[in-house]
Amino acid sequence: MSGRVSLPSAEQHEQATRAGSTSEFFWGEDEILASRYAVFGQTSVVVDVATKRANGYGIKDAVALLYQWTTTFSGLSRVIRGGGWYYF
């Protein structure tokens, strides 16, 4: 891969995660479907990456247990996305 790689802004992260969806979740309105797209409710479990379904843009692990940094700041704090399911 050539070129420059950088962290996304909070807005870019939101757009990539939602993949054009206007529903509450990128997979639709049904919270029960979350387990098809996200790992949640497990606090000390190691999970292989890319084991869940991709969003509409083909991005896997768009919703994950890890915090994802962005280039956006709010005051002195960096805006982060993702994180544990319990924090949504």
PDB file of N, CA, C and O in Angstrom, chain B, residues numbered from 101:
ATOM      1  N   MET B 101       0.848  -1.175   0.000  1.00  0.00           N
ATOM      2  CA  MET B 101       0.000   0.000   0.000  1.00  0.00           C
ATOM      3  C   MET B 101       0.886   1.228   0.000  1.00  0.00           C
ATOM      4  O   MET B 101       1.813   1.330   0.804  1.00  0.00           O
ATOM      5  N   SER B 102       0.612   2.140  -0.878  1.00  0.00           N
ATOM      6  CA  SER B 102       1.390   3.371  -0.907  1.00  0.00           C
ATOM      7  C   SER B 102       0.495   4.533  -0.520  1.00  0.00           C
ATOM      8  O   SER B 102      -0.730   4.416  -0.496  1.00  0.00           O
ATOM      9  N   GLY B 103       1.117   5.632  -0.225  1.00  0.00           N
ATOM     10  CA  GLY B 103       0.349   6.799   0.183  1.00  0.00           C
ATOM     11  C   GLY B 103       0.343   6.969   1.679  1.00  0.00           C
ATOM     12  O   GLY B 103       0.983   6.222   2.419  1.00  0.00           O
ATOM     13  N   ARG B 104      -0.396   7.972   2.105  1.00  0.00           N
ATOM     14  CA  ARG B 104      -0.465   8.310   3.524  1.00  0.00           C
ATOM     15  C   ARG B 104      -1.671   7.670   4.187  1.00  0.00           C
ATOM     16  O   ARG B 104      -2.755   7.623   3.607  1.00  0.00           O
ATOM     17  N   VAL B 105      -1.484   7.186   5.380  1.00  0.00           N
ATOM     18  CA  VAL B 105      -2.567   6.607   6.172  1.00  0.00           C
ATOM     19  C   VAL B 105      -2.691   7.426   7.446  1.00  0.00           C
ATOM     20  O   VAL B 105      -1.687   7.765   8.072  1.00  0.00           O
ATOM     21  N   SER B 106      -3.915   7.742   7.827  1.00  0.00           N
ATOM     22  CA  SER B 106      -4.102   8.522   9.053  1.00  0.00           C
ATOM     23  C   SER B 106      -5.382   8.075   9.752  1.00  0.00           C
ATOM     24  O   SER B 106      -6.197   7.348   9.185  1.00  0.00           O
ATOM     25  N   LEU B 107      -5.537   8.521  10.979  1.00  0.00           N
ATOM     26  CA  LEU B 107      -6.770   8.269  11.718  1.00  0.00           C
ATOM     27  C   LEU B 107      -7.909   9.032  11.060  1.00  0.00           C
ATOM     28  O   LEU B 107      -7.683  10.102  10.496  1.00  0.00           O
ATOM     29  N   PRO B 108      -9.130   8.507  11.120  1.00  0.00           N
ATOM     30  CA  PRO B 108     -10.266   9.249  10.582  1.00  0.00           C
ATOM     31  C   PRO B 108     -10.731  10.319  11.565  1.00  0.00           C
ATOM     32  O   PRO B 108     -10.446  10.245  12.760  1.00  0.00           O
ATOM     33  N   SER B 109     -11.441  11.302  11.052  1.00  0.00           N
ATOM     34  CA  SER B 109     -12.113  12.252  11.945  1.00  0.00           C
ATOM     35  C   SER B 109     -13.320  11.516  12.532  1.00  0.00           C
ATOM     36  O   SER B 109     -13.680  10.438  12.060  1.00  0.00           O
ATOM     37  N   ALA B 110     -13.936  12.089  13.546  1.00  0.00           N
ATOM     38  CA  ALA B 110     -15.132  11.482  14.141  1.00  0.00           C
ATOM     39  C   ALA B 110     -16.232  11.343  13.084  1.00  0.00           C
ATOM     40  O   ALA B 110     -16.943  10.339  13.055  1.00  0.00           O
ATOM     41  N   GLU B 111     -16.368  12.342  12.226  1.00  0.00           N
ATOM     42  CA  GLU B 111     -17.385  12.310  11.171  1.00  0.00           C
ATOM     43  C   GLU B 111     -17.082  11.205  10.148  1.00  0.00           C
ATOM     44  O   GLU B 111     -17.988  10.484   9.729  1.00  0.00           O
ATOM     45  N   GLN B 112     -15.819  11.072   9.750  1.00  0.00           N
ATOM     46  CA  GLN B 112     -15.442  10.014   8.812  1.00  0.00           C
ATOM     47  C   GLN B 112     -15.692   8.637   9.417  1.00  0.00           C
ATOM     48  O   GLN B 112     -16.158   7.727   8.732  1.00  0.00           O
ATOM     49  N   HIS B 113     -15.381   8.487  10.700  1.00  0.00           N
ATOM     50  CA  HIS B 113     -15.618   7.216  11.379  1.00  0.00           C
ATOM     51  C   HIS B 113     -17.102   6.886  11.387  1.00  0.00           C
ATOM     52  O   HIS B 113     -17.492   5.751  11.113  1.00  0.00           O
ATOM     53  N   GLU B 114     -17.919   7.865  11.697  1.00  0.00           N
ATOM     54  CA  GLU B 114     -19.374   7.672  11.728  1.00  0.00           C
ATOM     55  C   GLU B 114     -19.889   7.257  10.347  1.00  0.00           C
ATOM     56  O   GLU B 114     -20.694   6.333  10.231  1.00  0.00           O
ATOM     57  N   GLN B 115     -19.422   7.943   9.310  1.00  0.00           N
ATOM     58  CA  GLN B 115     -19.857   7.618   7.951  1.00  0.00           C
ATOM     59  C   GLN B 115     -19.432   6.209   7.551  1.00  0.00           C
ATOM     60  O   GLN B 115     -20.217   5.472   6.956  1.00  0.00           O
ATOM     61  N   ALA B 116     -18.203   5.831   7.872  1.00  0.00           N
ATOM     62  CA  ALA B 116     -17.706   4.495   7.523  1.00  0.00           C
ATOM     63  C   ALA B 116     -18.450   3.412   8.300  1.00  0.00           C
ATOM     64  O   ALA B 116     -18.748   2.351   7.752  1.00  0.00           O
ATOM     65  N   THR B 117     -18.749   3.671   9.564  1.00  0.00           N
ATOM     66  CA  THR B 117     -19.446   2.685  10.386  1.00  0.00           C
ATOM     67  C   THR B 117     -20.901   2.528   9.958  1.00  0.00           C
ATOM     68  O   THR B 117     -21.392   1.407   9.827  1.00  0.00           O
ATOM     69  N   ARG B 118     -21.587   3.634   9.740  1.00  0.00           N
ATOM     70  CA  ARG B 118     -23.007   3.582   9.389  1.00  0.00           C
ATOM     71  C   ARG B 118     -23.233   3.082   7.965  1.00  0.00           C
ATOM     72  O   ARG B 118     -24.294   2.533   7.671  1.00  0.00           O
ATOM     73  N   ALA B 119     -22.264   3.260   7.085  1.00  0.00           N
ATOM     74  CA  ALA B 119     -22.331   2.740   5.710  1.00  0.00           C
ATOM     75  C   ALA B 119     -23.599   3.172   4.982  1.00  0.00           C
ATOM     76  O   ALA B 119     -24.219   2.377   4.275  1.00  0.00           O
ATOM     77  N   GLY B 120     -23.980   4.434   5.159  1.00  0.00           N
ATOM     78  CA  GLY B 120     -25.146   4.963   4.470  1.00  0.00           C
ATOM     79  C   GLY B 120     -26.475   4.666   5.144  1.00  0.00           C
ATOM     80  O   GLY B 120     -27.519   5.101   4.659  1.00  0.00           O
ATOM     81  N   SER B 121     -26.456   3.943   6.239  1.00  0.00           N
ATOM     82  CA  SER B 121     -27.683   3.590   6.941  1.00  0.00           C
ATOM     83  C   SER B 121     -28.259   4.806   7.662  1.00  0.00           C
ATOM     84  O   SER B 121     -27.520   5.640   8.184  1.00  0.00           O
ATOM     85  N   THR B 122     -29.568   4.893   7.681  1.00  0.00           N
ATOM     86  CA  THR B 122     -30.236   5.961   8.444  1.00  0.00           C
ATOM     87  C   THR B 122     -31.002   5.392   9.636  1.00  0.00           C
ATOM     88  O   THR B 122     -31.670   6.128  10.362  1.00  0.00           O
ATOM     89  N   SER B 123     -30.899   4.074   9.833  1.00  0.00           N
ATOM     90  CA  SER B 123     -31.576   3.431  10.966  1.00  0.00           C
ATOM     91  C   SER B 123     -30.745   3.617  12.241  1.00  0.00           C
ATOM     92  O   SER B 123     -29.637   4.151  12.203  1.00  0.00           O
ATOM     93  N   GLU B 124     -31.299   3.171  13.356  1.00  0.00           N
ATOM     94  CA  GLU B 124     -30.595   3.336  14.628  1.00  0.00           C
ATOM     95  C   GLU B 124     -29.237   2.638  14.618  1.00  0.00           C
ATOM     96  O   GLU B 124     -28.250   3.179  15.116  1.00  0.00           O
ATOM     97  N   PHE B 125     -29.196   1.451  14.058  1.00  0.00           N
ATOM     98  CA  PHE B 125     -27.950   0.690  13.929  1.00  0.00           C
ATOM     99  C   PHE B 125     -27.694   0.470  12.446  1.00  0.00           C
ATOM    100  O   PHE B 125     -28.640   0.466  11.659  1.00  0.00           O
ATOM    101  N   PHE B 126     -26.440   0.287  12.042  1.00  0.00           N
ATOM    102  CA  PHE B 126     -26.185   0.126  10.608  1.00  0.00           C
ATOM    103  C   PHE B 126     -26.805  -1.148  10.043  1.00  0.00           C
ATOM    104  O   PHE B 126     -26.997  -1.249   8.831  1.00  0.00           O
ATOM    105  N   TRP B 127     -27.123  -2.125  10.898  1.00  0.00           N
ATOM    106  CA  TRP B 127     -27.750  -3.363  10.441  1.00  0.00           C
ATOM    107  C   TRP B 127     -29.266  -3.278  10.466  1.00  0.00           C
ATOM    108  O   TRP B 127     -29.936  -4.241  10.093  1.00  0.00           O
ATOM    109  N   GLY B 128     -29.822  -2.160  10.892  1.00  0.00           N
ATOM    110  CA  GLY B 128     -31.274  -1.979  10.924  1.00  0.00           C
ATOM    111  C   GLY B 128     -31.742  -1.572  12.309  1.00  0.00           C
ATOM    112  O   GLY B 128     -30.949  -1.130  13.140  1.00  0.00           O
ATOM    113  N   GLU B 129     -33.011  -1.723  12.546  1.00  0.00           N
ATOM    114  CA  GLU B 129     -33.606  -1.291  13.812  1.00  0.00           C
ATOM    115  C   GLU B 129     -33.629  -2.376  14.883  1.00  0.00           C
ATOM    116  O   GLU B 129     -33.853  -2.083  16.058  1.00  0.00           O
ATOM    117  N   ASP B 130     -33.398  -3.624  14.489  1.00  0.00           N
ATOM    118  CA  ASP B 130     -33.560  -4.757  15.399  1.00  0.00           C
ATOM    119  C   ASP B 130     -32.289  -4.998  16.209  1.00  0.00           C
ATOM    120  O   ASP B 130     -31.291  -5.481  15.675  1.00  0.00           O
ATOM    121  N   GLU B 131     -32.327  -4.665  17.481  1.00  0.00           N
ATOM    122  CA  GLU B 131     -31.175  -4.830  18.368  1.00  0.00           C
ATOM    123  C   GLU B 131     -30.767  -6.299  18.517  1.00  0.00           C
ATOM    124  O   GLU B 131     -29.609  -6.599  18.806  1.00  0.00           O
ATOM    125  N   ILE B 132     -31.708  -7.197  18.320  1.00  0.00           N
ATOM    126  CA  ILE B 132     -31.433  -8.628  18.437  1.00  0.00           C
ATOM    127  C   ILE B 132     -30.406  -9.086  17.393  1.00  0.00           C
ATOM    128  O   ILE B 132     -29.687 -10.059  17.620  1.00  0.00           O
ATOM    129  N   LEU B 133     -30.335  -8.401  16.269  1.00  0.00           N
ATOM    130  CA  LEU B 133     -29.390  -8.771  15.207  1.00  0.00           C
ATOM    131  C   LEU B 133     -27.953  -8.349  15.519  1.00  0.00           C
ATOM    132  O   LEU B 133     -27.041  -8.684  14.763  1.00  0.00           O
ATOM    133  N   ALA B 134     -27.739  -7.635  16.595  1.00  0.00           N
ATOM    134  CA  ALA B 134     -26.409  -7.110  16.929  1.00  0.00           C
ATOM    135  C   ALA B 134     -25.341  -8.194  16.967  1.00  0.00           C
ATOM    136  O   ALA B 134     -24.213  -7.958  16.535  1.00  0.00           O
ATOM    137  N   SER B 135     -25.669  -9.364  17.470  1.00  0.00           N
ATOM    138  CA  SER B 135     -24.663 -10.419  17.600  1.00  0.00           C
ATOM    139  C   SER B 135     -24.140 -10.907  16.250  1.00  0.00           C
ATOM    140  O   SER B 135     -23.099 -11.561  16.194  1.00  0.00           O
ATOM    141  N   ARG B 136     -24.833 -10.603  15.182  1.00  0.00           N
ATOM    142  CA  ARG B 136     -24.339 -10.956  13.843  1.00  0.00           C
ATOM    143  C   ARG B 136     -23.237 -10.001  13.378  1.00  0.00           C
ATOM    144  O   ARG B 136     -22.428 -10.350  12.518  1.00  0.00           O
ATOM    145  N   TYR B 137     -23.212  -8.802  13.949  1.00  0.00           N
ATOM    146  CA  TYR B 137     -22.310  -7.755  13.479  1.00  0.00           C
ATOM    147  C   TYR B 137     -21.298  -7.274  14.513  1.00  0.00           C
ATOM    148  O   TYR B 137     -20.310  -6.634  14.153  1.00  0.00           O
ATOM    149  N   ALA B 138     -21.526  -7.570  15.783  1.00  0.00           N
ATOM    150  CA  ALA B 138     -20.679  -7.006  16.834  1.00  0.00           C
ATOM    151  C   ALA B 138     -20.420  -8.017  17.942  1.00  0.00           C
ATOM    152  O   ALA B 138     -21.231  -8.904  18.207  1.00  0.00           O
ATOM    153  N   VAL B 139     -19.270  -7.857  18.577  1.00  0.00           N
ATOM    154  CA  VAL B 139     -18.947  -8.639  19.767  1.00  0.00           C
ATOM    155  C   VAL B 139     -19.302  -7.762  20.955  1.00  0.00           C
ATOM    156  O   VAL B 139     -18.836  -6.625  21.044  1.00  0.00           O
ATOM    157  N   PHE B 140     -20.113  -8.268  21.862  1.00  0.00           N
ATOM    158  CA  PHE B 140     -20.504  -7.461  23.011  1.00  0.00           C
ATOM    159  C   PHE B 140     -20.811  -8.359  24.194  1.00  0.00           C
ATOM    160  O   PHE B 140     -21.053  -9.554  24.029  1.00  0.00           O
ATOM    161  N   GLY B 141     -20.802  -7.786  25.378  1.00  0.00           N
ATOM    162  CA  GLY B 141     -21.142  -8.506  26.571  1.00  0.00           C
ATOM    163  C   GLY B 141     -20.051  -9.415  27.109  1.00  0.00           C
ATOM    164  O   GLY B 141     -20.261 -10.125  28.092  1.00  0.00           O
ATOM    165  N   GLN B 142     -18.894  -9.399  26.475  1.00  0.00           N
ATOM    166  CA  GLN B 142     -17.773 -10.227  26.907  1.00  0.00           C
ATOM    167  C   GLN B 142     -16.629  -9.292  27.245  1.00  0.00           C
ATOM    168  O   GLN B 142     -16.090  -8.628  26.359  1.00  0.00           O
ATOM    169  N   THR B 143     -16.251  -9.231  28.506  1.00  0.00           N
ATOM    170  CA  THR B 143     -15.265  -8.234  28.916  1.00  0.00           C
ATOM    171  C   THR B 143     -13.834  -8.732  28.905  1.00  0.00           C
ATOM    172  O   THR B 143     -12.915  -7.922  28.782  1.00  0.00           O
ATOM    173  N   SER B 144     -13.605 -10.026  29.028  1.00  0.00           N
ATOM    174  CA  SER B 144     -12.225 -10.508  29.085  1.00  0.00           C
ATOM    175  C   SER B 144     -12.001 -11.689  28.149  1.00  0.00           C
ATOM    176  O   SER B 144     -11.297 -12.641  28.485  1.00  0.00           O
ATOM    177  N   VAL B 145     -12.602 -11.613  26.989  1.00  0.00           N
ATOM    178  CA  VAL B 145     -12.498 -12.690  26.019  1.00  0.00           C
ATOM    179  C   VAL B 145     -11.727 -12.199  24.803  1.00  0.00           C
ATOM    180  O   VAL B 145     -11.981 -11.104  24.301  1.00  0.00           O
ATOM    181  N   VAL B 146     -10.790 -13.003  24.332  1.00  0.00           N
ATOM    182  CA  VAL B 146     -10.074 -12.683  23.097  1.00  0.00           C
ATOM    183  C   VAL B 146     -10.902 -13.221  21.936  1.00  0.00           C
ATOM    184  O   VAL B 146     -11.272 -14.395  21.916  1.00  0.00           O
ATOM    185  N   VAL B 147     -11.184 -12.360  20.978  1.00  0.00           N
ATOM    186  CA  VAL B 147     -12.011 -12.741  19.838  1.00  0.00           C
ATOM    187  C   VAL B 147     -11.233 -12.466  18.559  1.00  0.00           C
ATOM    188  O   VAL B 147     -10.625 -11.406  18.417  1.00  0.00           O
ATOM    189  N   ASP B 148     -11.250 -13.407  17.636  1.00  0.00           N
ATOM    190  CA  ASP B 148     -10.585 -13.193  16.350  1.00  0.00           C
ATOM    191  C   ASP B 148     -11.249 -12.044  15.607  1.00  0.00           C
ATOM    192  O   ASP B 148     -12.458 -11.841  15.719  1.00  0.00           O
ATOM    193  N   VAL B 149     -10.465 -11.301  14.856  1.00  0.00           N
ATOM    194  CA  VAL B 149     -11.012 -10.202  14.066  1.00  0.00           C
ATOM    195  C   VAL B 149     -11.719 -10.749  12.831  1.00  0.00           C
ATOM    196  O   VAL B 149     -11.456 -11.868  12.391  1.00  0.00           O
ATOM    197  N   ALA B 150     -12.609  -9.951  12.289  1.00  0.00           N
ATOM    198  CA  ALA B 150     -13.329 -10.241  11.042  1.00  0.00           C
ATOM    199  C   ALA B 150     -14.146 -11.537  11.111  1.00  0.00           C
ATOM    200  O   ALA B 150     -14.273 -12.240  10.109  1.00  0.00           O
ATOM    201  N   THR B 151     -14.695 -11.854  12.274  1.00  0.00           N
ATOM    202  CA  THR B 151     -15.527 -13.051  12.406  1.00  0.00           C
ATOM    203  C   THR B 151     -17.020 -12.721  12.314  1.00  0.00           C
ATOM    204  O   THR B 151     -17.851 -13.624  12.215  1.00  0.00           O
ATOM    205  N   LYS B 152     -17.353 -11.451  12.347  1.00  0.00           N
ATOM    206  CA  LYS B 152     -18.748 -11.020  12.251  1.00  0.00           C
ATOM    207  C   LYS B 152     -19.028 -10.497  10.853  1.00  0.00           C
ATOM    208  O   LYS B 152     -18.100 -10.281  10.074  1.00  0.00           O
ATOM    209  N   ARG B 153     -20.289 -10.293  10.531  1.00  0.00           N
ATOM    210  CA  ARG B 153     -20.687  -9.797   9.212  1.00  0.00           C
ATOM    211  C   ARG B 153     -20.207  -8.366   8.998  1.00  0.00           C
ATOM    212  O   ARG B 153     -20.046  -7.601   9.949  1.00  0.00           O
ATOM    213  N   ALA B 154     -19.985  -8.025   7.753  1.00  0.00           N
ATOM    214  CA  ALA B 154     -19.548  -6.674   7.381  1.00  0.00           C
ATOM    215  C   ALA B 154     -20.741  -5.728   7.285  1.00  0.00           C
ATOM    216  O   ALA B 154     -21.883  -6.159   7.123  1.00  0.00           O
ATOM    217  N   ASN B 155     -20.455  -4.421   7.387  1.00  0.00           N
ATOM    218  CA  ASN B 155     -21.513  -3.433   7.166  1.00  0.00           C
ATOM    219  C   ASN B 155     -21.709  -3.257   5.654  1.00  0.00           C
ATOM    220  O   ASN B 155     -21.100  -3.978   4.865  1.00  0.00           O
ATOM    221  N   GLY B 156     -22.537  -2.322   5.259  1.00  0.00           N
ATOM    222  CA  GLY B 156     -22.845  -2.102   3.850  1.00  0.00           C
ATOM    223  C   GLY B 156     -21.663  -1.698   2.990  1.00  0.00           C
ATOM    224  O   GLY B 156     -21.720  -1.827   1.767  1.00  0.00           O
ATOM    225  N   TYR B 157     -20.597  -1.213   3.599  1.00  0.00           N
ATOM    226  CA  TYR B 157     -19.384  -0.852   2.851  1.00  0.00           C
ATOM    227  C   TYR B 157     -18.357  -1.973   2.856  1.00  0.00           C
ATOM    228  O   TYR B 157     -17.260  -1.815   2.320  1.00  0.00           O
ATOM    229  N   GLY B 158     -18.703  -3.092   3.453  1.00  0.00           N
ATOM    230  CA  GLY B 158     -17.781  -4.221   3.509  1.00  0.00           C
ATOM    231  C   GLY B 158     -16.791  -4.162   4.659  1.00  0.00           C
ATOM    232  O   GLY B 158     -15.834  -4.935   4.689  1.00  0.00           O
ATOM    233  N   ILE B 159     -17.005  -3.255   5.607  1.00  0.00           N
ATOM    234  CA  ILE B 159     -16.099  -3.104   6.754  1.00  0.00           C
ATOM    235  C   ILE B 159     -16.546  -4.030   7.874  1.00  0.00           C
ATOM    236  O   ILE B 159     -17.679  -3.949   8.349  1.00  0.00           O
ATOM    237  N   LYS B 160     -15.650  -4.902   8.285  1.00  0.00           N
ATOM    238  CA  LYS B 160     -15.931  -5.783   9.417  1.00  0.00           C
ATOM    239  C   LYS B 160     -15.389  -5.140  10.686  1.00  0.00           C
ATOM    240  O   LYS B 160     -14.474  -4.318  10.630  1.00  0.00           O
ATOM    241  N   ASP B 161     -15.943  -5.507  11.807  1.00  0.00           N
ATOM    242  CA  ASP B 161     -15.525  -4.986  13.109  1.00  0.00           C
ATOM    243  C   ASP B 161     -15.731  -3.476  13.217  1.00  0.00           C
ATOM    244  O   ASP B 161     -14.988  -2.795  13.925  1.00  0.00           O
ATOM    245  N   ALA B 162     -16.738  -2.952  12.517  1.00  0.00           N
ATOM    246  CA  ALA B 162     -17.043  -1.524  12.600  1.00  0.00           C
ATOM    247  C   ALA B 162     -17.534  -1.164  13.997  1.00  0.00           C
ATOM    248  O   ALA B 162     -17.322  -0.046  14.465  1.00  0.00           O
ATOM    249  N   VAL B 163     -18.184  -2.102  14.653  1.00  0.00           N
ATOM    250  CA  VAL B 163     -18.613  -1.950  16.037  1.00  0.00           C
ATOM    251  C   VAL B 163     -17.864  -3.016  16.814  1.00  0.00           C
ATOM    252  O   VAL B 163     -18.037  -4.211  16.574  1.00  0.00           O
ATOM    253  N   ALA B 164     -17.035  -2.579  17.742  1.00  0.00           N
ATOM    254  CA  ALA B 164     -16.171  -3.546  18.417  1.00  0.00           C
ATOM    255  C   ALA B 164     -15.994  -3.190  19.885  1.00  0.00           C
ATOM    256  O   ALA B 164     -16.474  -2.156  20.351  1.00  0.00           O
ATOM    257  N   LEU B 165     -15.302  -4.055  20.598  1.00  0.00           N
ATOM    258  CA  LEU B 165     -15.042  -3.827  22.014  1.00  0.00           C
ATOM    259  C   LEU B 165     -13.904  -2.844  22.254  1.00  0.00           C
ATOM    260  O   LEU B 165     -13.690  -2.413  23.387  1.00  0.00           O
ATOM    261  N   LEU B 166     -13.183  -2.490  21.216  1.00  0.00           N
ATOM    262  CA  LEU B 166     -12.037  -1.592  21.366  1.00  0.00           C
ATOM    263  C   LEU B 166     -12.414  -0.154  21.070  1.00  0.00           C
ATOM    264  O   LEU B 166     -13.267   0.119  20.225  1.00  0.00           O
ATOM    265  N   TYR B 167     -11.770   0.755  21.773  1.00  0.00           N
ATOM    266  CA  TYR B 167     -11.943   2.166  21.455  1.00  0.00           C
ATOM    267  C   TYR B 167     -11.167   2.480  20.191  1.00  0.00           C
ATOM    268  O   TYR B 167     -10.082   1.941  19.974  1.00  0.00           O
ATOM    269  N   GLN B 168     -11.710   3.337  19.369  1.00  0.00           N
ATOM    270  CA  GLN B 168     -11.082   3.713  18.115  1.00  0.00           C
ATOM    271  C   GLN B 168     -10.851   5.214  18.129  1.00  0.00           C
ATOM    272  O   GLN B 168     -11.796   6.002  18.189  1.00  0.00           O
ATOM    273  N   TRP B 169      -9.579   5.601  18.074  1.00  0.00           N
ATOM    274  CA  TRP B 169      -9.227   7.009  18.110  1.00  0.00           C
ATOM    275  C   TRP B 169      -9.640   7.700  16.819  1.00  0.00           C
ATOM    276  O   TRP B 169      -9.702   7.083  15.756  1.00  0.00           O
ATOM    277  N   THR B 170      -9.923   8.995  16.935  1.00  0.00           N
ATOM    278  CA  THR B 170     -10.155   9.834  15.764  1.00  0.00           C
ATOM    279  C   THR B 170      -9.232  11.045  15.867  1.00  0.00           C
ATOM    280  O   THR B 170      -8.576  11.256  16.887  1.00  0.00           O
ATOM    281  N   THR B 171      -9.193  11.822  14.814  1.00  0.00           N
ATOM    282  CA  THR B 171      -8.377  13.039  14.824  1.00  0.00           C
ATOM    283  C   THR B 171      -9.130  14.219  15.423  1.00  0.00           C
ATOM    284  O   THR B 171      -8.578  15.313  15.534  1.00  0.00           O
ATOM    285  N   THR B 172     -10.378  14.010  15.807  1.00  0.00           N
ATOM    286  CA  THR B 172     -11.230  15.074  16.322  1.00  0.00           C
ATOM    287  C   THR B 172     -11.012  15.254  17.825  1.00  0.00           C
ATOM    288  O   THR B 172     -10.888  14.283  18.571  1.00  0.00           O
ATOM    289  N   PHE B 173     -10.969  16.508  18.247  1.00  0.00           N
ATOM    290  CA  PHE B 173     -10.858  16.831  19.667  1.00  0.00           C
ATOM    291  C   PHE B 173     -12.077  17.620  20.106  1.00  0.00           C
ATOM    292  O   PHE B 173     -12.642  18.397  19.336  1.00  0.00           O
ATOM    293  N   SER B 174     -12.475  17.409  21.357  1.00  0.00           N
ATOM    294  CA  SER B 174     -13.507  18.197  21.993  1.00  0.00           C
ATOM    295  C   SER B 174     -12.850  18.813  23.213  1.00  0.00           C
ATOM    296  O   SER B 174     -12.620  18.134  24.214  1.00  0.00           O
ATOM    297  N   GLY B 175     -12.553  20.078  23.130  1.00  0.00           N
ATOM    298  CA  GLY B 175     -11.762  20.708  24.182  1.00  0.00           C
ATOM    299  C   GLY B 175     -10.367  20.113  24.162  1.00  0.00           C
ATOM    300  O   GLY B 175      -9.709  20.131  23.122  1.00  0.00           O
ATOM    301  N   LEU B 176      -9.904  19.588  25.277  1.00  0.00           N
ATOM    302  CA  LEU B 176      -8.583  18.978  25.347  1.00  0.00           C
ATOM    303  C   LEU B 176      -8.618  17.462  25.175  1.00  0.00           C
ATOM    304  O   LEU B 176      -7.573  16.812  25.192  1.00  0.00           O
ATOM    305  N   SER B 177      -9.805  16.900  25.012  1.00  0.00           N
ATOM    306  CA  SER B 177      -9.944  15.443  24.924  1.00  0.00           C
ATOM    307  C   SER B 177     -10.147  14.985  23.486  1.00  0.00           C
ATOM    308  O   SER B 177     -10.878  15.602  22.711  1.00  0.00           O
ATOM    309  N   ARG B 178      -9.484  13.896  23.158  1.00  0.00           N
ATOM    310  CA  ARG B 178      -9.667  13.292  21.843  1.00  0.00           C
ATOM    311  C   ARG B 178     -11.025  12.592  21.804  1.00  0.00           C
ATOM    312  O   ARG B 178     -11.411  11.919  22.760  1.00  0.00           O
ATOM    313  N   VAL B 179     -11.743  12.753  20.697  1.00  0.00           N
ATOM    314  CA  VAL B 179     -13.013  12.057  20.518  1.00  0.00           C
ATOM    315  C   VAL B 179     -12.699  10.622  20.112  1.00  0.00           C
ATOM    316  O   VAL B 179     -11.965  10.387  19.152  1.00  0.00           O
ATOM    317  N   ILE B 180     -13.262   9.664  20.848  1.00  0.00           N
ATOM    318  CA  ILE B 180     -13.063   8.259  20.524  1.00  0.00           C
ATOM    319  C   ILE B 180     -14.390   7.646  20.135  1.00  0.00           C
ATOM    320  O   ILE B 180     -15.444   8.120  20.560  1.00  0.00           O
ATOM    321  N   ARG B 181     -14.350   6.616  19.345  1.00  0.00           N
ATOM    322  CA  ARG B 181     -15.550   5.897  18.908  1.00  0.00           C
ATOM    323  C   ARG B 181     -15.367   4.430  19.270  1.00  0.00           C
ATOM    324  O   ARG B 181     -14.292   4.011  19.700  1.00  0.00           O
ATOM    325  N   GLY B 182     -16.413   3.673  19.093  1.00  0.00           N
ATOM    326  CA  GLY B 182     -16.329   2.255  19.422  1.00  0.00           C
ATOM    327  C   GLY B 182     -16.369   2.070  20.920  1.00  0.00           C
ATOM    328  O   GLY B 182     -17.073   2.791  21.627  1.00  0.00           O
ATOM    329  N   GLY B 183     -15.626   1.122  21.391  1.00  0.00           N
ATOM    330  CA  GLY B 183     -15.575   0.858  22.824  1.00  0.00           C
ATOM    331  C   GLY B 183     -16.525  -0.236  23.225  1.00  0.00           C
ATOM    332  O   GLY B 183     -17.216  -0.814  22.386  1.00  0.00           O
ATOM    333  N   GLY B 184     -16.559  -0.516  24.499  1.00  0.00           N
ATOM    334  CA  GLY B 184     -17.410  -1.579  25.003  1.00  0.00           C
ATOM    335  C   GLY B 184     -18.872  -1.333  24.731  1.00  0.00           C
ATOM    336  O   GLY B 184     -19.345  -0.197  24.773  1.00  0.00           O
ATOM    337  N   TRP B 185     -19.584  -2.406  24.452  1.00  0.00           N
ATOM    338  CA  TRP B 185     -21.018  -2.307  24.153  1.00  0.00           C
ATOM    339  C   TRP B 185     -21.766  -1.659  25.301  1.00  0.00           C
ATOM    340  O   TRP B 185     -22.751  -0.956  25.072  1.00  0.00           O
ATOM    341  N   TYR B 186     -21.326  -1.877  26.529  1.00  0.00           N
ATOM    342  CA  TYR B 186     -22.012  -1.314  27.690  1.00  0.00           C
ATOM    343  C   TYR B 186     -21.948   0.204  27.742  1.00  0.00           C
ATOM    344  O   TYR B 186     -22.705   0.820  28.492  1.00  0.00           O
ATOM    345  N   TYR B 187     -21.074   0.817  26.973  1.00  0.00           N
ATOM    346  CA  TYR B 187     -20.925   2.274  26.995  1.00  0.00           C
ATOM    347  C   TYR B 187     -21.752   2.969  25.939  1.00  0.00           C
ATOM    348  O   TYR B 187     -21.729   4.198  25.874  1.00  0.00           O
ATOM    349  N   PHE B 188     -22.493   2.236  25.098  1.00  0.00           N
ATOM    350  CA  PHE B 188     -23.303   2.867  24.065  1.00  0.00           C
ATOM    351  C   PHE B 188     -24.621   3.310  24.637  1.00  0.00           C
ATOM    352  O   PHE B 188     -25.450   3.868  23.918  1.00  0.00           O
TER     353      PHE B 188
END
